[in-house]
Amino acid sequence: MATQRYHIEYAPSAIDDLRSLPKREAEQILRKVQRLEAGLHGNIKRLQNADVAFRLRMGDYRVLFDVVGDKILIQSVGHRKDIYE
């Protein structure tokens, strides 16, 4: 059975979020996000009553994203205490 391949795009707000993070954490998050191209694997949870559909957990950081067809749109990235506000 073939797994779905995704194309990843970043919203301008997500790019700003990544630039504001420490370099080490930003690089780790980018590597984890790149793995999503091969399929929705990892610590992913569908969000209820939120503006975005999914979140990817990476330590104390969260990546909020939507899936539209074969495209993953990264909406925002941030520390878990700040990201849901």
The first five atom37 places (N, CA, C, CB, O) and aatype in JSON, in Angstrom:
{
  "aatype": [12, 0, 16, 5, 1, 18, 8, 9, 6, 18, 0, 14, 15, 0, 9, 3, 3, 10, 1, 15, 10, 14, 11, 1, 6, 0, 6, 5, 9, 10, 1, 11, 19, 5, 1, 10, 6, 0, 7, 10, 8, 7, 2, 9, 11, 1, 10, 5, 2, 0, 3, 19, 0, 13, 1, 10, 1, 12, 7, 3, 18, 1, 19, 10, 13, 3, 19, 19, 7, 3, 11, 9, 10, 9, 5, 15, 19, 7, 8, 1, 11, 3, 9, 18, 6],
  "atom_mask": [
    [1, 1, 1, 1, 1],
    [1, 1, 1, 1, 1],
    [1, 1, 1, 1, 1],
    [1, 1, 1, 1, 1],
    [1, 1, 1, 1, 1],
    [1, 1, 1, 1, 1],
    [1, 1, 1, 1, 1],
    [1, 1, 1, 1, 1],
    [1, 1, 1, 1, 1],
    [1, 1, 1, 1, 1],
    [1, 1, 1, 1, 1],
    [1, 1, 1, 1, 1],
    [1, 1, 1, 1, 1],
    [1, 1, 1, 1, 1],
    [1, 1, 1, 1, 1],
    [1, 1, 1, 1, 1],
    [1, 1, 1, 1, 1],
    [1, 1, 1, 1, 1],
    [1, 1, 1, 1, 1],
    [1, 1, 1, 1, 1],
    [1, 1, 1, 1, 1],
    [1, 1, 1, 1, 1],
    [1, 1, 1, 1, 1],
    [1, 1, 1, 1, 1],
    [1, 1, 1, 1, 1],
    [1, 1, 1, 1, 1],
    [1, 1, 1, 1, 1],
    [1, 1, 1, 1, 1],
    [1, 1, 1, 1, 1],
    [1, 1, 1, 1, 1],
    [1, 1, 1, 1, 1],
    [1, 1, 1, 1, 1],
    [1, 1, 1, 1, 1],
    [1, 1, 1, 1, 1],
    [1, 1, 1, 1, 1],
    [1, 1, 1, 1, 1],
    [1, 1, 1, 1, 1],
    [1, 1, 1, 1, 1],
    [1, 1, 1, 0, 1],
    [1, 1, 1, 1, 1],
    [1, 1, 1, 1, 1],
    [1, 1, 1, 0, 1],
    [1, 1, 1, 1, 1],
    [1, 1, 1, 1, 1],
    [1, 1, 1, 1, 1],
    [1, 1, 1, 1, 1],
    [1, 1, 1, 1, 1],
    [1, 1, 1, 1, 1],
    [1, 1, 1, 1, 1],
    [1, 1, 1, 1, 1],
    [1, 1, 1, 1, 1],
    [1, 1, 1, 1, 1],
    [1, 1, 1, 1, 1],
    [1, 1, 1, 1, 1],
    [1, 1, 1, 1, 1],
    [1, 1, 1, 1, 1],
    [1, 1, 1, 1, 1],
    [1, 1, 1, 1, 1],
    [1, 1, 1, 0, 1],
    [1, 1, 1, 1, 1],
    [1, 1, 1, 1, 1],
    [1, 1, 1, 1, 1],
    [1, 1, 1, 1, 1],
    [1, 1, 1, 1, 1],
    [1, 1, 1, 1, 1],
    [1, 1, 1, 1, 1],
    [1, 1, 1, 1, 1],
    [1, 1, 1, 1, 1],
    [1, 1, 1, 0, 1],
    [1, 1, 1, 1, 1],
    [1, 1, 1, 1, 1],
    [1, 1, 1, 1, 1],
    [1, 1, 1, 1, 1],
    [1, 1, 1, 1, 1],
    [1, 1, 1, 1, 1],
    [1, 1, 1, 1, 1],
    [1, 1, 1, 1, 1],
    [1, 1, 1, 0, 1],
    [1, 1, 1, 1, 1],
    [1, 1, 1, 1, 1],
    [1, 1, 1, 1, 1],
    [1, 1, 1, 1, 1],
    [1, 1, 1, 1, 1],
    [1, 1, 1, 1, 1],
    [1, 1, 1, 1, 1]
  ],
  "atom_positions": [
    [[0.84, -1.19, 0.0], [0.0, 0.0, 0.0], [0.88, 1.25, 0.0], [-0.95, 0.0, 1.22], [1.77, 1.39, 0.84]],
    [[0.64, 2.14, -0.93], [1.43, 3.36, -1.06], [0.95, 4.41, -0.06], [1.35, 3.92, -2.5], [-0.25, 4.56, 0.18]],
    [[1.89, 5.12, 0.51], [1.52, 6.2, 1.42], [1.45, 7.5, 0.62], [2.53, 6.33, 2.59], [2.13, 7.65, -0.4]],
    [[0.63, 8.4, 1.09], [0.46, 9.67, 0.38], [1.67, 10.56, 0.59], [-0.82, 10.39, 0.85], [2.21, 10.65, 1.7]],
    [[2.09, 11.23, -0.46], [3.17, 12.2, -0.4], [2.55, 13.59, -0.31], [4.13, 12.09, -1.63], [1.54, 13.87, -0.97]],
    [[3.14, 14.45, 0.49], [2.63, 15.8, 0.67], [3.66, 16.82, 0.24], [2.23, 16.03, 2.13], [4.87, 16.56, 0.24]],
    [[3.16, 17.98, -0.13], [4.0, 19.14, -0.43], [3.83, 20.11, 0.74], [3.6, 19.82, -1.82], [2.7, 20.38, 1.15]],
    [[4.92, 20.62, 1.28], [4.85, 21.49, 2.46], [5.02, 22.94, 2.05], [5.94, 21.1, 3.5], [5.93, 23.29, 1.3]],
    [[4.12, 23.79, 2.57], [4.2, 25.24, 2.37], [4.13, 25.91, 3.74], [3.07, 25.76, 1.43], [3.49, 25.4, 4.66]],
    [[4.79, 27.05, 3.85], [4.83, 27.81, 5.1], [4.08, 29.12, 4.92], [6.28, 28.06, 5.55], [4.32, 29.85, 3.96]],
    [[3.19, 29.42, 5.84], [2.54, 30.72, 5.87], [3.57, 31.75, 6.32], [1.27, 30.71, 6.82], [4.51, 31.41, 7.04]],
    [[3.41, 33.01, 5.91], [4.37, 34.04, 6.35], [4.51, 34.11, 7.88], [3.93, 35.41, 5.83], [5.61, 34.35, 8.38]],
    [[3.42, 33.9, 8.61], [3.5, 33.94, 10.08], [4.37, 32.8, 10.61], [2.08, 33.86, 10.69], [5.08, 32.98, 11.6]],
    [[4.33, 31.64, 9.97], [5.15, 30.52, 10.42], [6.63, 30.79, 10.16], [4.73, 29.23, 9.7], [7.47, 30.41, 10.97]],
    [[6.94, 31.44, 9.06], [8.33, 31.8, 8.77], [8.84, 32.78, 9.81], [8.46, 32.41, 7.35], [9.97, 32.66, 10.28]],
    [[8.02, 33.75, 10.17], [8.4, 34.7, 11.22], [8.61, 33.98, 12.56], [7.33, 35.8, 11.38], [9.56, 34.28, 13.29]],
    [[7.71, 33.03, 12.86], [7.83, 32.26, 14.11], [9.15, 31.51, 14.15], [6.66, 31.29, 14.26], [9.84, 31.51, 15.17]],
    [[9.5, 30.85, 13.04], [10.75, 30.09, 13.0], [11.97, 30.99, 13.16], [10.85, 29.31, 11.69], [12.94, 30.62, 13.82]],
    [[11.93, 32.16, 12.56], [13.05, 33.1, 12.67], [13.24, 33.6, 14.1], [12.85, 34.28, 11.73], [14.35, 33.97, 14.48]],
    [[12.17, 33.63, 14.87], [12.26, 34.13, 16.24], [12.74, 33.07, 17.23], [10.91, 34.67, 16.68], [13.06, 33.4, 18.38]],
    [[12.8, 31.81, 16.81], [13.23, 30.74, 17.7], [14.75, 30.63, 17.72], [12.62, 29.4, 17.27], [15.43, 31.09, 16.79]],
    [[15.29, 30.03, 18.79], [16.73, 29.74, 18.78], [17.07, 28.85, 17.59], [17.17, 29.07, 20.11], [16.27, 28.0, 17.2]],
    [[18.25, 29.05, 17.01], [18.62, 28.36, 15.77], [18.54, 26.84, 15.9], [20.03, 28.76, 15.36], [18.06, 26.18, 14.99]],
    [[18.99, 26.3, 17.0], [19.0, 24.84, 17.19], [17.58, 24.28, 17.14], [19.67, 24.46, 18.52], [17.32, 23.3, 16.45]],
    [[16.66, 24.91, 17.87], [15.28, 24.44, 17.89], [14.62, 24.59, 16.52], [14.48, 25.22, 18.94], [13.88, 23.71, 16.08]],
    [[14.89, 25.71, 15.84], [14.3, 25.93, 14.52], [14.76, 24.86, 13.54], [14.67, 27.33, 14.0], [13.96, 24.37, 12.74]],
    [[16.04, 24.49, 13.58], [16.54, 23.45, 12.68], [15.91, 22.1, 12.97], [18.05, 23.35, 12.79], [15.58, 21.36, 12.05]],
    [[15.74, 21.77, 14.25], [15.1, 20.51, 14.62], [13.65, 20.48, 14.14], [15.16, 20.29, 16.15], [13.18, 19.46, 13.63]],
    [[12.95, 21.58, 14.29], [11.56, 21.65, 13.86], [11.47, 21.5, 12.34], [10.91, 22.99, 14.31], [10.6, 20.79, 11.84]],
    [[12.35, 22.16, 11.61], [12.34, 22.05, 10.15], [12.58, 20.61, 9.69], [13.4, 22.96, 9.54], [11.95, 20.14, 8.75]],
    [[13.5, 19.9, 10.37], [13.74, 18.5, 10.02], [12.5, 17.65, 10.28], [14.93, 17.94, 10.81], [12.15, 16.78, 9.48]],
    [[11.84, 17.9, 11.38], [10.64, 17.13, 11.73], [9.51, 17.43, 10.74], [10.18, 17.45, 13.18], [8.78, 16.52, 10.34]],
    [[9.36, 18.68, 10.36], [8.32, 19.06, 9.4], [8.6, 18.41, 8.04], [8.24, 20.6, 9.25], [7.67, 17.96, 7.38]],
    [[9.87, 18.35, 7.62], [10.21, 17.73, 6.34], [9.78, 16.26, 6.29], [11.7, 17.84, 6.07], [9.45, 15.75, 5.22]],
    [[9.8, 15.59, 7.44], [9.37, 14.19, 7.49], [7.89, 14.03, 7.17], [9.66, 13.6, 8.86], [7.45, 12.95, 6.78]],
    [[7.12, 15.1, 7.33], [5.69, 15.03, 7.02], [5.44, 14.85, 5.53], [4.99, 16.3, 7.51], [4.35, 14.42, 5.14]],
    [[6.42, 15.15, 4.69], [6.24, 14.95, 3.25], [5.94, 13.5, 2.92], [7.49, 15.4, 2.49], [5.22, 13.22, 1.97]],
    [[6.47, 12.57, 3.71], [6.27, 11.14, 3.47], [4.95, 10.64, 4.05], [7.42, 10.35, 4.07], [4.58, 9.49, 3.82]],
    [[4.24, 11.46, 4.78], [2.97, 11.06, 5.37], [2.8, 11.68, 6.75], [0.0, 0.0, 0.0], [3.76, 12.17, 7.34]],
    [[1.59, 11.64, 7.24], [1.29, 12.23, 8.54], [1.68, 11.25, 9.65], [-0.21, 12.61, 8.65], [0.83, 10.58, 10.23]],
    [[2.97, 11.2, 9.92], [3.51, 10.31, 10.95], [4.17, 11.17, 12.02], [4.52, 9.29, 10.35], [4.68, 12.25, 11.74]],
    [[4.15, 10.69, 13.23], [4.76, 11.42, 14.33], [3.71, 11.72, 15.38], [0.0, 0.0, 0.0], [2.62, 11.16, 15.36]],
    [[4.04, 12.6, 16.28], [3.13, 12.95, 17.36], [2.17, 14.03, 16.87], [3.92, 13.44, 18.62], [2.32, 15.2, 17.19]],
    [[1.19, 13.6, 16.08], [0.22, 14.51, 15.46], [-1.13, 14.29, 16.11], [0.14, 14.29, 13.93], [-1.53, 13.16, 16.4]],
    [[-1.83, 15.39, 16.33], [-3.15, 15.32, 16.94], [-4.08, 16.25, 16.18], [-3.09, 15.69, 18.46], [-3.71, 17.37, 15.83]],
    [[-5.29, 15.78, 15.93], [-6.31, 16.65, 15.33], [-6.86, 17.55, 16.43], [-7.47, 15.8, 14.64], [-7.21, 17.08, 17.51]],
    [[-6.92, 18.85, 16.15], [-7.38, 19.81, 17.14], [-8.89, 20.02, 17.04], [-6.63, 21.14, 16.98], [-9.45, 20.03, 15.94]],
    [[-9.52, 20.19, 18.16], [-10.94, 20.48, 18.23], [-11.13, 21.97, 18.54], [-11.64, 19.6, 19.3], [-10.38, 22.54, 19.33]],
    [[-12.12, 22.59, 17.93], [-12.45, 23.99, 18.2], [-11.26, 24.92, 18.07], [-13.03, 24.12, 19.6], [-11.03, 25.79, 18.91]],
    [[-10.5, 24.74, 17.01], [-9.32, 25.58, 16.77], [-9.35, 26.1, 15.34], [-8.01, 24.79, 17.04], [-10.07, 25.58, 14.49]],
    [[-8.55, 27.14, 15.08], [-8.47, 27.72, 13.74], [-7.73, 26.81, 12.75], [-7.79, 29.08, 13.8], [-7.94, 26.89, 11.54]],
    [[-6.87, 25.95, 13.28], [-6.12, 25.02, 12.43], [-6.53, 23.59, 12.76], [-4.58, 25.2, 12.63], [-7.09, 23.32, 13.82]],
    [[-6.26, 22.67, 11.84], [-6.76, 21.31, 11.98], [-5.87, 20.4, 12.81], [-6.94, 20.71, 10.63], [-6.37, 19.54, 13.54]],
    [[-4.54, 20.57, 12.71], [-3.63, 19.62, 13.34], [-2.51, 20.33, 14.09], [-3.04, 18.69, 12.31], [-2.21, 21.5, 13.86]],
    [[-1.9, 19.57, 14.99], [-0.68, 20.04, 15.64], [0.32, 18.91, 15.65], [-0.97, 20.55, 17.08], [-0.03, 17.75, 15.81]],
    [[1.59, 19.28, 15.47], [2.71, 18.36, 15.57], [3.49, 18.75, 16.8], [3.6, 18.38, 14.28], [3.9, 19.9, 16.95]],
    [[3.72, 17.79, 17.69], [4.46, 18.06, 18.92], [5.93, 17.73, 18.71], [3.88, 17.25, 20.11], [6.28, 16.69, 18.15]],
    [[6.79, 18.65, 19.16], [8.22, 18.42, 19.14], [8.81, 18.98, 20.42], [8.89, 19.07, 17.88], [9.19, 20.15, 20.48]],
    [[8.89, 18.16, 21.45], [9.36, 18.61, 22.75], [8.41, 19.65, 23.31], [0.0, 0.0, 0.0], [7.21, 19.4, 23.42]],
    [[8.93, 20.82, 23.66], [8.1, 21.9, 24.2], [7.52, 22.78, 23.1], [8.92, 22.75, 25.15], [6.84, 23.76, 23.39]],
    [[7.78, 22.45, 21.84], [7.3, 23.26, 20.73], [6.18, 22.57, 19.98], [8.44, 23.58, 19.77], [6.09, 21.34, 19.96]],
    [[5.32, 23.38, 19.37], [4.2, 22.86, 18.59], [4.2, 23.51, 17.21], [2.85, 23.13, 19.32], [4.5, 24.7, 17.06]],
    [[3.85, 22.71, 16.21], [3.69, 23.19, 14.85], [2.22, 23.01, 14.51], [4.62, 22.42, 13.82], [1.71, 21.89, 14.52]],
    [[1.53, 24.1, 14.22], [0.11, 24.04, 13.88], [-0.02, 24.11, 12.36], [-0.7, 25.2, 14.56], [0.56, 24.97, 11.72]],
    [[-0.8, 23.17, 11.8], [-0.89, 23.1, 10.34], [-2.25, 22.59, 9.88], [0.21, 22.22, 9.79], [-3.0, 21.97, 10.64]],
    [[-2.53, 22.85, 8.62], [-3.73, 22.37, 7.94], [-3.29, 21.46, 6.8], [-4.61, 23.55, 7.41], [-2.19, 21.61, 6.26]],
    [[-4.16, 20.53, 6.43], [-3.92, 19.66, 5.28], [-5.02, 19.93, 4.27], [-3.87, 18.15, 5.69], [-6.21, 19.78, 4.57]],
    [[-4.62, 20.32, 3.06], [-5.56, 20.58, 1.97], [-5.11, 19.75, 0.77], [-5.64, 22.12, 1.62], [-4.13, 20.09, 0.11]],
    [[-5.82, 18.66, 0.5], [-5.43, 17.78, -0.59], [-4.08, 17.17, -0.32], [0.0, 0.0, 0.0], [-3.9, 16.48, 0.68]],
    [[-3.12, 17.41, -1.2], [-1.77, 16.88, -1.01], [-0.8, 17.95, -0.49], [-1.25, 16.29, -2.32], [0.41, 17.81, -0.63]],
    [[-1.35, 19.0, 0.1], [-0.54, 20.11, 0.59], [-0.69, 20.25, 2.11], [-0.93, 21.43, -0.11], [-1.8, 20.21, 2.64]],
    [[0.44, 20.41, 2.79], [0.45, 20.72, 4.22], [0.85, 22.18, 4.35], [1.43, 19.77, 5.03], [1.92, 22.58, 3.9]],
    [[-0.03, 22.97, 4.95], [0.25, 24.4, 5.14], [0.57, 24.65, 6.61], [-0.97, 25.27, 4.68], [-0.3, 24.56, 7.48]],
    [[1.82, 24.97, 6.87], [2.27, 25.26, 8.23], [1.8, 26.67, 8.57], [3.85, 25.14, 8.36], [2.18, 27.63, 7.91]],
    [[0.95, 26.78, 9.6], [0.36, 28.07, 9.97], [1.17, 28.82, 11.03], [-1.05, 27.86, 10.48], [1.38, 30.02, 10.91]],
    [[1.63, 28.09, 12.06], [2.41, 28.75, 13.1], [3.26, 27.74, 13.84], [1.48, 29.49, 14.09], [2.99, 26.54, 13.84]],
    [[4.31, 28.26, 14.49], [5.26, 27.46, 15.24], [5.55, 28.21, 16.52], [6.56, 27.17, 14.43], [5.77, 29.42, 16.49]],
    [[5.56, 27.51, 17.65], [5.89, 28.21, 18.89], [5.94, 27.3, 20.09], [0.0, 0.0, 0.0], [5.67, 26.1, 20.0]],
    [[6.3, 27.88, 21.21], [6.37, 27.15, 22.47], [4.96, 26.77, 22.9], [7.07, 28.0, 23.57], [4.01, 27.51, 22.65]],
    [[4.84, 25.64, 23.55], [3.51, 25.12, 23.9], [2.72, 26.05, 24.81], [3.66, 23.78, 24.57], [1.49, 26.04, 24.76]],
    [[3.38, 26.86, 25.63], [2.64, 27.75, 26.52], [2.08, 28.96, 25.8], [3.54, 28.21, 27.66], [1.18, 29.63, 26.31]],
    [[2.61, 29.26, 24.59], [2.18, 30.45, 23.86], [1.39, 30.16, 22.6], [3.36, 31.27, 23.51], [0.66, 31.03, 22.12]],
    [[1.51, 28.98, 22.05], [1.02, 28.72, 20.69], [-0.5, 28.73, 20.57], [1.56, 27.4, 20.21], [-1.03, 29.08, 19.51]],
    [[-1.22, 28.34, 21.61], [-2.66, 28.21, 21.51], [-3.43, 29.49, 21.83], [-3.12, 27.14, 22.41], [-4.66, 29.49, 21.8]],
    [[-2.71, 30.56, 22.13], [-3.38, 31.83, 22.49], [-3.92, 32.55, 21.29], [-2.42, 32.73, 23.23], [-4.5, 33.63, 21.42]]
  ]
}
